Amino acid sequence: MPYLSVQTNVRVDDQAGFISRLSQQTAAMLGKPESYVMVHLDAGVALSFAGSAAPAAYVQLKSLGLPEKQTADYSARLCSVLQAELGVDAARIYIEFSAPQRHMWGWDSGTF
């Protein structure tokens, strides 16, 4: 049940294409089926980082069983994608990782 949410002050013209690429990359990165991946994009929002409105992003990656030892690698991969796709420098990206307990994540009228 990976969930990737990206909030950025960068305008994204092809949102559907961008979300599709993020979904594929998230599934590959985590080794999970894309059929479980959900991606949220909130682009062109008011966002300031270090007192500047230069391109920036706030990212949340949530997944059951997210291995803490892999978060540095995930951070590098996500920053690389956002820099390539949106032109956001890695130093202007915050990423929040979380691994909820299975009973705290609902799906299909139940929980995992």
Beta strands, then each sheet from edge to edge (+ up, - down):
strand 1: 3-8
strand 2: 38-42
strand 3: 57-62
strand 4: 93-98
strand 5: 106-107
strand 6: 110-111
sheet 1: 2+ 1+ 3- 4-
sheet 2: 5+ 6-
end
